Amino acid sequence: MSKFYVLALVFVFTALASKAQTGQWNQANETPGPESILHDYYTAENHYQNRHFSTAAKNFQSLIDKADETISAPSFLGAAYFRLSCIAALDYQVQKDDTANSLFKTTLSRHKKDYDLAIYFSSEAVSIEPENQDFLFHYATLLTDNNQWEEATIAFVELVHRNPHSWTLHEKAAEGYLKHCNESIQNGQEKLVEQAENLIRFCDTWAMHFGLSALIVKYKSEGLRLQNKPLSADILVWEEGQLLQSQFNKRRKVNSTESIKPLGAKTRLARNYTLFKKAAGIMNILEMQAQLDSIETQAAVFSGEALIEAYKEYLIAEYTKSLALLTKNFNVDNNTFMRLEFTRLIALNQTKLGLWGEAWKNWNHLILSDPLRTDLYENDYSFAIETAEKTGNTAIADKLKKRARDLDIVLPQN
C-alpha cells in the first residue's frame, strides 16, 4: 500500500506540473486582442493629453513593441510613432514618480528636446501611413526646425502636390528651396544652379495657382539672382504694373491713409468662415466648396474635400455613407472651425437615422460649447428640438423653441 501511495503521488504531481507548464506556454504565446491594443493606445493618449509625457512615451513604445505579436497593432503604429515624435521634440519636466523612456536624452528632472529622435519617429509614422498628411506636415516641420532644408523641401513639395490650393504650403516649400540654395553655395556652383532652377520652376507653378504676387516675385528673383540671370519677363511686366498702379494712385491724389486697405489675413479668414457657414446653412455645395478652397489656402486644413463629399451624400439621403465619411475624417484636422462643421453634419445624419442619444450629444455640444457660431444654423433648430424631445431634454427643447421664436424662425408644426 505504501508503495502504491507513493506512485500515486508521483503521478498526480507529474500531471499537475505538466498542466501548469502547458498553461504557462499558452499564456506566454497568447497574442493581445484588438480590445487590449485599443485600451493601451487610449491609455497612452490619455497620459499624453494630461502632459505626463514620460509615462506616455513608455506606453506608446510598449504599444509599438507589441506590433510583432498581433495584427491589430499596426493600425495604431503610425499614431504611436507620431506621438513619440511629438514627445521627443519637447522640453518638459519629468515627474519625480516617473522615469523617462530610455530612448530619450534626459537629466534627473528634465527631458530635453531631441530633434534627431523626433525626426526618426516621425519618419516611421510617415512610412507606415504615407497618405496621412498630418504626419507628413509634422515631419516636414521637424526637418525645418532642425535646418534639414533639402529633406524638408521634398516633404513640403509633396504636400503641395496633394494640396495645390494651399498658399501656406507653397510658401513653406519656397522657403525650403531658398534655404537649400544658400546651403548649396558651399557645395559648388553646379549644385547651386540646380537648386536655384528648382526654386524658379516652383515659383512658376505657384504663380499658376495664385497669380504673381510680391512674395512669389521675391523668391523667384532670388533664384534668378543666384543664377546670375536678369529678371524674367513676367516679373518685369508685374513690376511695371505695380509702377503704373502707383502712378495712377498718385494722380488721383489718394492718400495712403485714406485708401482702402486690403483685409488682413485673420480678417479674410474670418470672412471665409462666415460665408461658408451661410452656405452650409442652406446646403449650397458650390459656395461651400469655393469658401473651403480659400480657407485651405490660409490655414493648414486637409479635410475640406471629405466634408463636401459627406454633404453630397447627405443631400441624396445616404445618411449612413455620409456619417461614415465624417467619422473617418473627423480627426484629420485640429482646426476648431472644421471640427464644429463636422460635428454639425454628424448630428444631422444621426438625427435622420434616429440615433437620438448620439445625436443629442453632438447637438448639445453645438448649443453649449460653440465659440465660433453665435447660434445654430436656422435650419438646424427643428432637428435639435426634435432630438432634445426624443431624449427627454424637454427644458432645453423649450429654450430652443423660445430662441427660435425670438429669431423669427418658423418651426414645422407637429
C-alpha positions as a Markdown table, in Angstrom:
| # | Residue | x | y | z |
|---|---|---|---|---|
| 1 | Met | 0.0 | 0.0 | 0.0 |
| 2 | Ser | 2.8 | 2.3 | 0.9 |
| 3 | Lys | 4.5 | 1.8 | -2.4 |
| 4 | Phe | 1.2 | 2.3 | -4.3 |
| 5 | Tyr | 0.6 | 5.5 | -2.4 |
| 6 | Val | 4.0 | 6.9 | -3.3 |
| 7 | Leu | 3.4 | 6.0 | -7.0 |
| 8 | Ala | 0.0 | 7.7 | -7.0 |
| 9 | Leu | 1.5 | 10.9 | -5.5 |
| 10 | Val | 4.2 | 10.9 | -8.2 |
| 11 | Phe | 1.6 | 10.6 | -10.9 |
| 12 | Val | -0.5 | 13.4 | -9.5 |
| 13 | Phe | 2.4 | 15.8 | -9.2 |
| 14 | Thr | 3.6 | 14.9 | -12.7 |
| 15 | Ala | 0.2 | 15.7 | -14.1 |
| 16 | Leu | -0.1 | 19.0 | -12.3 |
| 17 | Ala | 3.3 | 20.1 | -13.3 |
| 18 | Ser | 2.5 | 19.2 | -16.9 |
| 19 | Lys | -0.7 | 21.1 | -16.8 |
| 20 | Ala | 0.9 | 24.1 | -15.2 |
| 21 | Gln | 3.7 | 24.1 | -17.8 |
| 22 | Thr | 1.1 | 23.9 | -20.6 |
| 23 | Gly | -0.8 | 26.8 | -19.1 |
| 24 | Gln | 2.3 | 28.9 | -18.9 |
| 25 | Trp | 3.1 | 28.2 | -22.5 |
| 26 | Asn | -0.4 | 29.2 | -23.6 |
| 27 | Gln | -0.2 | 32.4 | -21.6 |
| 28 | Ala | 3.2 | 33.3 | -23.0 |
| 29 | Asn | 2.0 | 32.8 | -26.5 |
| 30 | Glu | -1.3 | 34.5 | -26.2 |
| 31 | Thr | -1.4 | 37.4 | -28.5 |
| 32 | Pro | -3.1 | 40.6 | -27.4 |
| 33 | Gly | -6.5 | 41.1 | -28.9 |
| 34 | Pro | -7.9 | 44.3 | -30.5 |
| 35 | Glu | -9.5 | 45.4 | -27.3 |
| 36 | Ser | -6.2 | 45.2 | -25.4 |
| 37 | Ile | -4.4 | 47.2 | -28.1 |
| 38 | Leu | -7.2 | 49.8 | -28.2 |
| 39 | His | -7.1 | 50.1 | -24.4 |
| 40 | Asp | -3.3 | 50.5 | -24.4 |
| 41 | Tyr | -3.4 | 53.2 | -27.1 |
| 42 | Tyr | -6.0 | 55.3 | -25.3 |
| 43 | Thr | -4.2 | 54.9 | -22.0 |
| 44 | Ala | -1.1 | 56.3 | -23.6 |
| 45 | Glu | -3.0 | 59.0 | -25.3 |
| 46 | Asn | -4.6 | 60.0 | -22.0 |
| 47 | His | -1.2 | 60.4 | -20.4 |
| 48 | Tyr | -0.1 | 62.5 | -23.4 |
| 49 | Gln | -3.1 | 64.8 | -23.2 |
| 50 | Asn | -2.5 | 65.2 | -19.4 |
| 51 | Arg | 1.1 | 66.1 | -20.2 |
| 52 | His | 2.5 | 63.0 | -18.5 |
| 53 | Phe | 4.9 | 62.8 | -21.3 |
| 54 | Ser | 7.5 | 60.3 | -20.0 |
| 55 | Thr | 4.7 | 57.9 | -19.0 |
| 56 | Ala | 3.1 | 58.4 | -22.4 |
| 57 | Ala | 6.3 | 57.7 | -24.1 |
| 58 | Lys | 6.8 | 54.4 | -22.3 |
| 59 | Asn | 3.2 | 53.4 | -23.1 |
| 60 | Phe | 3.5 | 54.3 | -26.8 |
| 61 | Gln | 6.8 | 52.4 | -27.0 |
| 62 | Ser | 5.2 | 49.4 | -25.4 |
| 63 | Leu | 2.4 | 49.5 | -28.0 |
| 64 | Ile | 5.0 | 49.5 | -30.7 |
| 65 | Asp | 6.8 | 46.6 | -29.1 |
| 66 | Lys | 3.5 | 44.6 | -29.3 |
| 67 | Ala | 3.3 | 45.1 | -33.1 |
| 68 | Asp | 5.1 | 41.9 | -33.8 |
| 69 | Glu | 2.7 | 39.9 | -31.6 |
| 70 | Thr | -0.6 | 41.0 | -33.1 |
| 71 | Ile | -2.1 | 42.0 | -36.5 |
| 72 | Ser | -4.2 | 44.6 | -34.6 |
| 73 | Ala | -1.3 | 46.7 | -33.6 |
| 74 | Pro | -0.2 | 48.2 | -37.0 |
| 75 | Ser | -3.4 | 50.2 | -37.2 |
| 76 | Phe | -2.1 | 52.2 | -34.2 |
| 77 | Leu | 1.6 | 52.1 | -35.1 |
| 78 | Gly | 1.6 | 55.3 | -37.1 |
| 79 | Ala | -0.2 | 57.2 | -34.4 |
| 80 | Ala | 2.1 | 55.8 | -31.7 |
| 81 | Tyr | 5.3 | 56.8 | -33.6 |
| 82 | Phe | 3.7 | 60.2 | -34.3 |
| 83 | Arg | 3.1 | 60.8 | -30.5 |
| 84 | Leu | 6.7 | 59.6 | -29.7 |
| 85 | Ser | 7.9 | 62.1 | -32.2 |
| 86 | Cys | 5.9 | 64.9 | -30.6 |
| 87 | Ile | 7.2 | 64.0 | -27.2 |
| 88 | Ala | 10.9 | 63.8 | -28.4 |
| 89 | Ala | 10.6 | 67.3 | -29.7 |
| 90 | Leu | 9.5 | 68.7 | -26.3 |
| 91 | Asp | 11.3 | 70.2 | -23.4 |
| 92 | Tyr | 9.4 | 69.1 | -20.3 |
| 93 | Gln | 9.8 | 68.4 | -16.6 |
| 94 | Val | 10.0 | 64.7 | -15.6 |
| 95 | Gln | 7.8 | 63.9 | -12.6 |
| 96 | Lys | 9.5 | 62.6 | -9.6 |
| 97 | Asp | 7.5 | 59.4 | -9.5 |
| 98 | Asp | 8.1 | 58.8 | -13.2 |
| 99 | Thr | 11.1 | 57.5 | -15.1 |
| 100 | Ala | 11.8 | 58.8 | -18.6 |
| 101 | Asn | 11.9 | 56.3 | -21.5 |
| 102 | Ser | 15.5 | 55.2 | -22.0 |
| 103 | Leu | 15.3 | 56.2 | -25.7 |
| 104 | Phe | 15.2 | 59.9 | -24.7 |
| 105 | Lys | 18.0 | 62.1 | -23.5 |
| 106 | Thr | 17.1 | 63.2 | -20.0 |
| 107 | Thr | 18.6 | 64.7 | -16.9 |
| 108 | Leu | 17.4 | 63.7 | -13.5 |
| 109 | Ser | 14.5 | 66.1 | -13.7 |
| 110 | Arg | 14.2 | 67.4 | -17.3 |
| 111 | His | 13.7 | 65.9 | -20.7 |
| 112 | Lys | 15.5 | 67.9 | -23.4 |
| 113 | Lys | 14.2 | 68.0 | -27.0 |
| 114 | Asp | 15.9 | 65.7 | -29.4 |
| 115 | Tyr | 15.2 | 66.6 | -33.0 |
| 116 | Asp | 17.1 | 63.6 | -34.4 |
| 117 | Leu | 15.0 | 61.2 | -32.4 |
| 118 | Ala | 11.8 | 63.1 | -33.2 |
| 119 | Ile | 12.6 | 63.0 | -36.9 |
| 120 | Tyr | 13.3 | 59.3 | -36.7 |
| 121 | Phe | 9.9 | 58.6 | -35.0 |
| 122 | Ser | 8.1 | 60.9 | -37.4 |
| 123 | Ser | 9.7 | 59.3 | -40.5 |
| 124 | Glu | 8.5 | 55.9 | -39.1 |
| 125 | Ala | 4.9 | 57.3 | -38.8 |
| 126 | Val | 5.0 | 58.6 | -42.4 |
| 127 | Ser | 6.4 | 55.3 | -43.7 |
| 128 | Ile | 3.5 | 53.4 | -42.0 |
| 129 | Glu | 0.8 | 55.9 | -43.1 |
| 130 | Pro | 2.2 | 57.7 | -46.2 |
| 131 | Glu | -1.2 | 59.2 | -47.1 |
| 132 | Asn | -1.6 | 60.8 | -43.6 |
| 133 | Gln | -1.0 | 64.5 | -44.4 |
| 134 | Asp | -0.8 | 65.5 | -40.7 |
| 135 | Phe | 2.1 | 63.1 | -40.2 |
| 136 | Leu | 3.9 | 64.4 | -43.3 |
| 137 | Phe | 3.3 | 68.0 | -42.3 |
| 138 | His | 4.7 | 67.3 | -38.8 |
| 139 | Tyr | 7.7 | 65.5 | -40.4 |
| 140 | Ala | 8.4 | 68.5 | -42.7 |
| 141 | Thr | 8.1 | 71.0 | -39.8 |
| 142 | Leu | 10.6 | 69.0 | -37.7 |
| 143 | Leu | 13.1 | 68.9 | -40.6 |
| 144 | Thr | 12.7 | 72.7 | -40.9 |
| 145 | Asp | 13.2 | 73.3 | -37.2 |
| 146 | Asn | 16.4 | 71.1 | -37.5 |
| 147 | Asn | 17.6 | 73.1 | -40.5 |
| 148 | Gln | 17.5 | 70.0 | -42.8 |
| 149 | Trp | 16.2 | 72.0 | -45.7 |
| 150 | Glu | 16.7 | 69.6 | -48.5 |
| 151 | Glu | 14.5 | 66.9 | -46.9 |
| 152 | Ala | 12.0 | 69.5 | -45.6 |
| 153 | Thr | 11.6 | 70.9 | -49.0 |
| 154 | Ile | 10.9 | 67.5 | -50.5 |
| 155 | Ala | 8.2 | 66.9 | -47.9 |
| 156 | Phe | 6.6 | 70.3 | -48.3 |
| 157 | Val | 6.6 | 69.9 | -52.1 |
| 158 | Glu | 4.8 | 66.6 | -51.7 |
| 159 | Leu | 2.2 | 68.3 | -49.5 |
| 160 | Val | 1.8 | 71.0 | -52.2 |
| 161 | His | 1.1 | 68.3 | -54.8 |
| 162 | Arg | -1.6 | 67.0 | -52.6 |
| 163 | Asn | -3.0 | 70.4 | -51.8 |
| 164 | Pro | -2.2 | 72.7 | -54.8 |
| 165 | His | -4.5 | 75.4 | -53.5 |
| 166 | Ser | -2.7 | 75.9 | -50.2 |
| 167 | Trp | -0.8 | 79.2 | -50.1 |
| 168 | Thr | 0.9 | 78.3 | -46.8 |
| 169 | Leu | 2.4 | 75.1 | -48.1 |
| 170 | His | 3.6 | 76.8 | -51.2 |
| 171 | Glu | 5.3 | 79.5 | -49.0 |
| 172 | Lys | 7.0 | 76.9 | -46.8 |
| 173 | Ala | 8.2 | 74.9 | -49.8 |
| 174 | Ala | 9.6 | 78.1 | -51.4 |
| 175 | Glu | 11.4 | 79.0 | -48.2 |
| 176 | Gly | 12.9 | 75.5 | -48.1 |
| 177 | Tyr | 14.1 | 75.8 | -51.7 |
| 178 | Leu | 15.8 | 79.2 | -50.9 |
| 179 | Lys | 17.4 | 77.9 | -47.7 |
| 180 | His | 18.7 | 74.9 | -49.6 |
| 181 | Cys | 20.1 | 77.2 | -52.2 |
| 182 | Asn | 22.0 | 79.1 | -49.5 |
| 183 | Glu | 23.4 | 75.7 | -48.3 |
| 184 | Ser | 24.4 | 74.8 | -51.8 |
| 185 | Ile | 26.6 | 77.8 | -52.1 |
| 186 | Gln | 29.1 | 75.8 | -50.0 |
| 187 | Asn | 28.8 | 72.8 | -52.3 |
| 188 | Gly | 29.9 | 74.3 | -55.6 |
| 189 | Gln | 28.3 | 76.4 | -58.4 |
| 190 | Glu | 26.8 | 73.4 | -60.2 |
| 191 | Lys | 24.7 | 72.3 | -57.2 |
| 192 | Leu | 23.7 | 75.9 | -56.6 |
| 193 | Val | 22.5 | 76.4 | -60.2 |
| 194 | Glu | 20.4 | 73.2 | -60.0 |
| 195 | Gln | 18.7 | 74.2 | -56.7 |
| 196 | Ala | 18.1 | 77.8 | -57.9 |
| 197 | Glu | 16.5 | 76.4 | -61.1 |
| 198 | Asn | 14.2 | 74.2 | -58.9 |
| 199 | Leu | 13.2 | 77.3 | -57.0 |
| 200 | Ile | 12.4 | 79.2 | -60.2 |
| 201 | Arg | 10.3 | 76.4 | -61.6 |
| 202 | Phe | 8.4 | 76.0 | -58.3 |
| 203 | Cys | 7.6 | 79.8 | -58.2 |
| 204 | Asp | 6.2 | 79.5 | -61.8 |
| 205 | Thr | 3.9 | 76.7 | -60.6 |
| 206 | Trp | 3.0 | 78.7 | -57.5 |
| 207 | Ala | 2.1 | 81.7 | -59.7 |
| 208 | Met | -0.1 | 79.5 | -61.9 |
| 209 | His | -2.3 | 78.8 | -58.9 |
| 210 | Phe | -2.4 | 82.2 | -57.4 |
| 211 | Gly | -1.1 | 84.7 | -59.9 |
| 212 | Leu | 2.1 | 86.7 | -59.4 |
| 213 | Ser | 2.4 | 88.5 | -56.0 |
| 214 | Ala | 5.1 | 90.3 | -54.1 |
| 215 | Leu | 6.2 | 87.2 | -52.2 |
| 216 | Ile | 6.4 | 85.0 | -55.3 |
| 217 | Val | 8.3 | 87.7 | -57.1 |
| 218 | Lys | 10.7 | 87.9 | -54.2 |
| 219 | Tyr | 11.5 | 84.2 | -54.2 |
| 220 | Lys | 11.8 | 83.9 | -58.0 |
| 221 | Ser | 14.0 | 87.0 | -58.1 |
| 222 | Glu | 16.3 | 85.3 | -55.6 |
| 223 | Gly | 16.5 | 82.2 | -57.7 |
| 224 | Leu | 17.4 | 84.3 | -60.8 |
| 225 | Arg | 20.0 | 86.3 | -58.8 |
| 226 | Leu | 21.7 | 83.1 | -57.6 |
| 227 | Gln | 22.0 | 82.0 | -61.2 |
| 228 | Asn | 23.3 | 85.4 | -62.2 |
| 229 | Lys | 20.4 | 85.9 | -64.6 |
| 230 | Pro | 18.4 | 89.0 | -65.3 |
| 231 | Leu | 14.8 | 89.4 | -64.1 |
| 232 | Ser | 12.4 | 87.4 | -66.2 |
| 233 | Ala | 9.7 | 88.9 | -68.5 |
| 234 | Asp | 6.8 | 88.1 | -66.2 |
| 235 | Ile | 8.5 | 89.8 | -63.2 |
| 236 | Leu | 9.3 | 92.9 | -65.4 |
| 237 | Val | 5.6 | 93.1 | -66.5 |
| 238 | Trp | 4.4 | 92.7 | -62.9 |
| 239 | Glu | 6.8 | 95.4 | -61.7 |
| 240 | Glu | 5.6 | 97.7 | -64.5 |
| 241 | Gly | 2.0 | 97.1 | -63.5 |
| 242 | Gln | 2.9 | 97.9 | -59.9 |
| 243 | Leu | 4.5 | 101.1 | -61.0 |
| 244 | Leu | 1.6 | 102.1 | -63.2 |
| 245 | Gln | -0.8 | 101.5 | -60.3 |
| 246 | Ser | 1.3 | 103.6 | -58.0 |
| 247 | Gln | 1.4 | 106.4 | -60.5 |
| 248 | Phe | -2.4 | 106.1 | -61.0 |
| 249 | Asn | -3.0 | 106.4 | -57.3 |
| 250 | Lys | -0.8 | 109.5 | -57.1 |
| 251 | Arg | -2.7 | 111.1 | -60.0 |
| 252 | Arg | -5.9 | 110.6 | -58.1 |
| 253 | Lys | -4.1 | 112.0 | -55.0 |
| 254 | Val | -5.1 | 109.1 | -53.0 |
| 255 | Asn | -3.6 | 109.4 | -49.6 |
| 256 | Ser | -2.3 | 106.1 | -48.3 |
| 257 | Thr | -4.1 | 106.7 | -45.0 |
| 258 | Glu | -7.4 | 107.2 | -46.8 |
| 259 | Ser | -7.1 | 104.4 | -49.4 |
| 260 | Ile | -9.0 | 101.2 | -48.8 |
| 261 | Lys | -6.6 | 98.7 | -47.2 |
| 262 | Pro | -6.8 | 95.0 | -48.1 |
| 263 | Leu | -8.2 | 92.7 | -45.5 |
| 264 | Gly | -5.7 | 91.3 | -43.1 |
| 265 | Ala | -5.1 | 87.6 | -43.1 |
| 266 | Lys | -7.2 | 87.0 | -39.9 |
| 267 | Thr | -10.0 | 89.1 | -41.2 |
| 268 | Arg | -10.0 | 87.5 | -44.6 |
| 269 | Leu | -10.1 | 84.0 | -43.0 |
| 270 | Ala | -12.9 | 85.0 | -40.6 |
| 271 | Arg | -14.9 | 86.3 | -43.6 |
| 272 | Asn | -14.4 | 83.0 | -45.4 |
| 273 | Tyr | -15.6 | 81.2 | -42.3 |
| 274 | Thr | -18.7 | 83.4 | -42.2 |
| 275 | Leu | -19.5 | 82.9 | -45.9 |
| 276 | Phe | -19.0 | 79.1 | -45.5 |
| 277 | Lys | -21.5 | 79.0 | -42.6 |
| 278 | Lys | -24.1 | 80.9 | -44.6 |
| 279 | Ala | -23.7 | 78.5 | -47.5 |
| 280 | Ala | -23.7 | 75.4 | -45.2 |
| 281 | Gly | -26.9 | 76.6 | -43.5 |
| 282 | Ile | -28.8 | 76.3 | -46.9 |
| 283 | Met | -26.7 | 73.4 | -48.2 |
| 284 | Asn | -25.2 | 75.4 | -51.1 |
| 285 | Ile | -22.5 | 73.0 | -52.1 |
| 286 | Leu | -20.8 | 75.1 | -54.8 |
| 287 | Glu | -20.4 | 78.1 | -52.5 |
| 288 | Met | -19.2 | 75.9 | -49.6 |
| 289 | Gln | -16.6 | 74.5 | -51.9 |
| 290 | Ala | -15.4 | 77.9 | -53.0 |
| 291 | Gln | -15.1 | 79.1 | -49.4 |
| 292 | Leu | -13.2 | 75.9 | -48.4 |
| 293 | Asp | -10.8 | 76.4 | -51.2 |
| 294 | Ser | -10.0 | 79.9 | -49.9 |
| 295 | Ile | -9.8 | 78.6 | -46.3 |
| 296 | Glu | -7.4 | 75.8 | -47.3 |
| 297 | Thr | -5.0 | 78.4 | -48.8 |
| 298 | Gln | -4.8 | 80.3 | -45.5 |
| 299 | Ala | -5.0 | 77.5 | -42.9 |
| 300 | Ala | -3.5 | 74.0 | -42.7 |
| 301 | Val | -6.8 | 72.3 | -43.4 |
| 302 | Phe | -6.9 | 69.0 | -45.2 |
| 303 | Ser | -10.4 | 67.6 | -44.6 |
| 304 | Gly | -12.5 | 70.0 | -46.7 |
| 305 | Glu | -12.9 | 67.6 | -49.6 |
| 306 | Ala | -14.2 | 64.9 | -47.2 |
| 307 | Leu | -16.7 | 67.3 | -45.7 |
| 308 | Ile | -18.1 | 68.3 | -49.1 |
| 309 | Glu | -18.4 | 64.7 | -50.1 |
| 310 | Ala | -20.3 | 64.0 | -46.9 |
| 311 | Tyr | -22.7 | 66.9 | -47.6 |
| 312 | Lys | -23.3 | 65.4 | -51.1 |
| 313 | Glu | -24.2 | 62.0 | -49.6 |
| 314 | Tyr | -26.5 | 63.7 | -47.0 |
| 315 | Leu | -28.4 | 65.6 | -49.8 |
| 316 | Ile | -29.2 | 62.3 | -51.5 |
| 317 | Ala | -30.4 | 60.7 | -48.3 |
| 318 | Glu | -27.3 | 58.5 | -48.0 |
| 319 | Tyr | -27.0 | 59.2 | -44.3 |
| 320 | Thr | -25.0 | 56.1 | -43.4 |
| 321 | Lys | -22.4 | 56.8 | -46.1 |
| 322 | Ser | -22.2 | 60.4 | -45.1 |
| 323 | Leu | -21.8 | 59.5 | -41.4 |
| 324 | Ala | -19.0 | 57.0 | -42.3 |
| 325 | Leu | -17.1 | 59.7 | -44.2 |
| 326 | Leu | -17.4 | 62.1 | -41.4 |
| 327 | Thr | -16.3 | 59.6 | -38.7 |
| 328 | Lys | -13.3 | 58.5 | -40.8 |
| 329 | Asn | -12.0 | 62.1 | -41.4 |
| 330 | Phe | -13.1 | 63.8 | -38.1 |
| 331 | Asn | -9.6 | 63.7 | -36.7 |
| 332 | Val | -7.7 | 64.8 | -39.8 |
| 333 | Asp | -7.7 | 68.4 | -38.7 |
| 334 | Asn | -7.3 | 70.1 | -35.4 |
| 335 | Asn | -8.9 | 73.2 | -36.8 |
| 336 | Thr | -11.8 | 74.2 | -34.4 |
| 337 | Phe | -14.0 | 75.5 | -37.2 |
| 338 | Met | -13.7 | 72.3 | -39.2 |
| 339 | Arg | -14.4 | 70.1 | -36.2 |
| 340 | Leu | -17.6 | 72.1 | -35.5 |
| 341 | Glu | -18.7 | 71.7 | -39.1 |
| 342 | Phe | -18.1 | 68.0 | -38.9 |
| 343 | Thr | -20.0 | 67.8 | -35.6 |
| 344 | Arg | -22.9 | 69.6 | -37.1 |
| 345 | Leu | -23.2 | 67.3 | -40.1 |
| 346 | Ile | -22.7 | 64.2 | -37.9 |
| 347 | Ala | -25.6 | 65.4 | -35.7 |
| 348 | Leu | -27.8 | 65.9 | -38.8 |
| 349 | Asn | -27.1 | 62.4 | -40.1 |
| 350 | Gln | -27.6 | 60.8 | -36.6 |
| 351 | Thr | -30.9 | 62.6 | -36.3 |
| 352 | Lys | -32.0 | 61.4 | -39.7 |
| 353 | Leu | -31.0 | 57.8 | -38.8 |
| 354 | Gly | -32.8 | 58.0 | -35.4 |
| 355 | Leu | -29.7 | 57.7 | -33.3 |
| 356 | Trp | -31.1 | 60.0 | -30.8 |
| 357 | Gly | -28.7 | 59.5 | -27.9 |
| 358 | Glu | -25.6 | 60.1 | -30.1 |
| 359 | Ala | -27.2 | 62.9 | -32.0 |
| 360 | Trp | -28.1 | 64.7 | -28.8 |
| 361 | Lys | -24.5 | 64.7 | -27.5 |
| 362 | Asn | -23.5 | 66.5 | -30.7 |
| 363 | Trp | -26.4 | 69.0 | -30.8 |
| 364 | Asn | -25.8 | 69.7 | -27.1 |
| 365 | His | -22.1 | 70.4 | -27.9 |
| 366 | Leu | -23.0 | 72.8 | -30.6 |
| 367 | Ile | -25.6 | 74.6 | -28.5 |
| 368 | Leu | -23.5 | 75.0 | -25.4 |
| 369 | Ser | -19.9 | 74.9 | -26.5 |
| 370 | Asp | -19.6 | 76.6 | -29.8 |
| 371 | Pro | -17.1 | 79.5 | -29.7 |
| 372 | Leu | -17.3 | 80.4 | -33.4 |
| 373 | Arg | -21.0 | 80.3 | -34.1 |
| 374 | Thr | -23.4 | 82.6 | -32.1 |
| 375 | Asp | -26.2 | 80.3 | -32.7 |
| 376 | Leu | -27.3 | 77.1 | -34.6 |
| 377 | Tyr | -28.0 | 77.3 | -38.3 |
| 378 | Glu | -31.6 | 78.4 | -38.8 |
| 379 | Asn | -32.5 | 75.1 | -40.5 |
| 380 | Asp | -31.0 | 73.1 | -37.6 |
| 381 | Tyr | -33.4 | 74.2 | -34.9 |
| 382 | Ser | -36.1 | 71.7 | -35.8 |
| 383 | Phe | -33.6 | 68.8 | -35.7 |
| 384 | Ala | -32.1 | 69.9 | -32.4 |
| 385 | Ile | -35.5 | 70.4 | -30.8 |
| 386 | Glu | -36.7 | 67.0 | -32.0 |
| 387 | Thr | -33.6 | 65.3 | -30.7 |
| 388 | Ala | -33.9 | 67.1 | -27.3 |
| 389 | Glu | -37.5 | 65.9 | -27.0 |
| 390 | Lys | -36.7 | 62.4 | -28.0 |
| 391 | Thr | -34.1 | 62.1 | -25.4 |
| 392 | Gly | -36.2 | 63.7 | -22.6 |
| 393 | Asn | -34.4 | 67.1 | -22.5 |
| 394 | Thr | -37.7 | 69.0 | -22.7 |
| 395 | Ala | -36.4 | 72.0 | -20.8 |
| 396 | Ile | -33.7 | 72.6 | -23.4 |
| 397 | Ala | -36.1 | 71.9 | -26.2 |
| 398 | Asp | -38.4 | 74.7 | -24.8 |
| 399 | Lys | -35.4 | 77.1 | -24.6 |
| 400 | Leu | -34.6 | 76.3 | -28.2 |
| 401 | Lys | -38.2 | 76.9 | -29.3 |
| 402 | Lys | -38.1 | 80.3 | -27.5 |
| 403 | Arg | -34.8 | 81.2 | -29.1 |
| 404 | Ala | -36.2 | 80.3 | -32.5 |
| 405 | Arg | -39.2 | 82.5 | -31.9 |
| 406 | Asp | -37.0 | 85.4 | -30.9 |
| 407 | Leu | -35.1 | 85.0 | -34.1 |
| 408 | Asp | -38.3 | 84.8 | -36.2 |
| 409 | Ile | -37.5 | 81.2 | -37.2 |
| 410 | Val | -40.6 | 79.3 | -38.4 |
| 411 | Leu | -40.6 | 75.8 | -36.9 |
| 412 | Pro | -42.6 | 73.0 | -38.5 |
| 413 | Gln | -45.9 | 72.2 | -36.8 |
| 414 | Asn | -46.3 | 68.9 | -35.0 |
